[in-house]
Amino acid sequence: MTSYAIIGASRGIGLEYVRQLAAKPGSTVFAVVRNAAKSIHLQAATKTLKNVHVLEADVVDYPSLQKAAKEIGEVTGGKLDCLIHNAARMDAEYITKGFDHYASMDELDADFITSYKINALGVIHSISAFLPLLRAGPTKKIVVVSTAGADPKFVRAAGIADMTAYGMTKAAALIATTKWAIKLQNEGFIVVSVSPGLVDTTGTIGEHGDPATQALVLGAAEAMTQRGIPVRAETPEESVSAQVKLLDGLQPSDNGSFMVHSGGEFNLDQLSIGK
Ligand SMILES: NC(=O)c1ccc[n+]([C@@H]2O[C@H](COP(=O)([O-])OP(=O)(O)OC[C@H]3O[C@@H](n4cnc5c(N)ncnc54)[C@H](OP(=O)(O)O)[C@@H]3O)[C@@H](O)[C@H]2O)c1
């Protein structure tokens, strides 16, 4: 049995991880969500699956993660093979904001602090809470879903002045993940950040998807392509299938890397997203 915990599993990329990992023979999947009753896409996808356990936790609420870890341990005998930390603050009206899109500096501060708690501290919280289970398992893999937008070279090349709180807090998460990798190296862990590409996850926003946000995603792909970075918005199935392949193939030498879902280290000079 291989056990996986996915943090932020209600929709989008996290939900697709649940689907694909649950389809692997002998797998047990722990889907960690903020609100199970409201996770309608997860419910629909997993209601007949016996190897998926849905647990509740919020990455800003450390005791809730510890409780989820305890519940996982009760099912697995105190072990976990792989942790996939996917949760992030992604709502369109927040994620697009630039420095000058706030009514006041107090408003900017409050918004950035909220993002920091979810996107940066959230990574530290989930790795800390699940570490005892991961240490007890033989596999010891941690994947943190990152973004090209955390890389300064990419941000310059793509000309992304806005998405400020998101980019800054995901950059902090990238450093946090790198530090965990160094800290856990001698224990045989493989800890990586993975850029998932540009992924059209708008189909699982709300009950019936969000065409307005989808237009933003497709527009972003076009704008980047015009700037010389060939980008295609991938489906969650495409992106996660590549990420699962990457997860399966992780080697000790990958520890600490910032990788692209299609394989190898994130390297702007070789980057063509979704081609
Ligand atoms: N889509 C892309 O093009 C893209 C590109 C680069 C990187 N990424 C990265 O990929 C990951 C997933 O993105 P997505 O497009 O799939 O986003 P999404 O569909 O909006 O999903 C975000 C997930 O995070 C969860 N979440 C948010 N705040 C949380 C919290 N405080 N505690 C626990 N869970 C929380 C959400 O749960 P609720 O349902 O409870 O809100 C949801 O399950 C993110 O880390 C993002 O930075 C995405």
The ligand as a Tripos MOL2 file, in Angstrom:
@<TRIPOS>MOLECULE
LIG
   48    52     1     0     0
SMALL
NO_CHARGES

@<TRIPOS>ATOM
      1 N1         -3.8830   26.7910  -11.9530 N.am      1 LIG1
      2 C1         -2.7050   27.2550  -12.3510 C.2       1 LIG1
      3 O1         -2.5240   27.6900  -13.5130 O.2       1 LIG1
      4 C2         -1.5430   27.2620  -11.4220 C.ar      1 LIG1
      5 C3         -0.3310   27.7560  -11.9230 C.ar      1 LIG1
      6 C4          0.7720   27.7660  -11.0780 C.ar      1 LIG1
      7 C5          0.6710   27.2640   -9.7940 C.ar      1 LIG1
      8 N2         -0.5270   26.7850   -9.3330 N.ar      1 LIG1
      9 C6         -0.5620   26.2610   -7.9740 C.3       1 LIG1
     10 O2         -1.3280   25.0720   -7.9640 O.3       1 LIG1
     11 C7         -2.0060   24.9350   -6.7110 C.3       1 LIG1
     12 C8         -3.4820   24.6750   -6.9300 C.3       1 LIG1
     13 O3         -4.0140   25.6370   -7.7990 O.3       1 LIG1
     14 P1         -5.4620   25.4600   -8.4460 P.3       1 LIG1
     15 O4         -5.4520   26.2310   -9.7150 O.co2     1 LIG1
     16 O5         -5.8370   24.0390   -8.4600 O.co2     1 LIG1
     17 O6         -6.3410   26.2810   -7.3900 O.3       1 LIG1
     18 P2         -7.8480   26.0730   -6.8540 P.3       1 LIG1
     19 O7         -8.6510   25.3030   -7.8260 O.co2     1 LIG1
     20 O8         -8.3180   27.4120   -6.4470 O.co2     1 LIG1
     21 O9         -7.6230   25.1920   -5.5630 O.3       1 LIG1
     22 C9         -7.0050   25.7290   -4.4200 C.3       1 LIG1
     23 C10        -7.1570   24.7190   -3.3190 C.3       1 LIG1
     24 O10        -6.5180   25.2320   -2.1440 O.3       1 LIG1
     25 C11        -7.4310   25.0770   -1.0700 C.3       1 LIG1
     26 N3         -7.1810   26.0500   -0.0090 N.ar      1 LIG1
     27 C12        -7.1860   27.3940   -0.0990 C.ar      1 LIG1
     28 N4         -6.9330   27.9320    1.0940 N.ar      1 LIG1
     29 C13        -6.7680   26.8990    1.9650 C.ar      1 LIG1
     30 C14        -6.5010   26.8050    3.3410 C.ar      1 LIG1
     31 N5         -6.3530   27.8970    4.1020 N.pl3     1 LIG1
     32 N6         -6.3850   25.5750    3.9050 N.ar      1 LIG1
     33 C15        -6.5550   24.4660    3.1640 C.ar      1 LIG1
     34 N7         -6.8280   24.4860    1.8450 N.ar      1 LIG1
     35 C16        -6.9290   25.6930    1.2590 C.ar      1 LIG1
     36 C17        -8.8100   25.2800   -1.6970 C.3       1 LIG1
     37 O11        -9.8040   24.7760   -0.8280 O.3       1 LIG1
     38 P3        -11.2810   25.3970   -0.6790 P.3       1 LIG1
     39 O12       -12.1390   24.6670   -1.6670 O.co2     1 LIG1
     40 O13       -11.6330   25.1370    0.7320 O.co2     1 LIG1
     41 O14       -11.1800   26.8680   -0.9990 O.co2     1 LIG1
     42 C18        -8.6210   24.4600   -2.9660 C.3       1 LIG1
     43 O15        -8.7710   23.0920   -2.7180 O.3       1 LIG1
     44 C19        -1.7070   26.2090   -5.9270 C.3       1 LIG1
     45 O16        -0.6530   25.9390   -5.0150 O.3       1 LIG1
     46 C20        -1.2390   27.1900   -6.9880 C.3       1 LIG1
     47 O17        -0.3460   28.1500   -6.4760 O.3       1 LIG1
     48 C21        -1.6390   26.7870  -10.1190 C.ar      1 LIG1
@<TRIPOS>BOND
     1     1     2 1
     2     2     3 2
     3     2     4 1
     4     4     5 ar
     5     4    48 ar
     6     5     6 ar
     7     6     7 ar
     8     7     8 ar
     9     8     9 1
    10     8    48 ar
    11     9    10 1
    12     9    46 1
    13    10    11 1
    14    11    12 1
    15    11    44 1
    16    12    13 1
    17    13    14 1
    18    14    15 2
    19    14    16 1
    20    14    17 1
    21    17    18 1
    22    18    19 2
    23    18    20 1
    24    18    21 1
    25    21    22 1
    26    22    23 1
    27    23    24 1
    28    23    42 1
    29    24    25 1
    30    25    26 1
    31    25    36 1
    32    26    27 ar
    33    26    35 ar
    34    27    28 ar
    35    28    29 ar
    36    29    30 ar
    37    29    35 ar
    38    30    31 1
    39    30    32 ar
    40    32    33 ar
    41    33    34 ar
    42    34    35 ar
    43    36    37 1
    44    36    42 1
    45    37    38 1
    46    38    39 2
    47    38    40 1
    48    38    41 1
    49    42    43 1
    50    44    45 1
    51    44    46 1
    52    46    47 1
@<TRIPOS>SUBSTRUCTURE
     1 LIG1         1 GROUP 0 **** ****
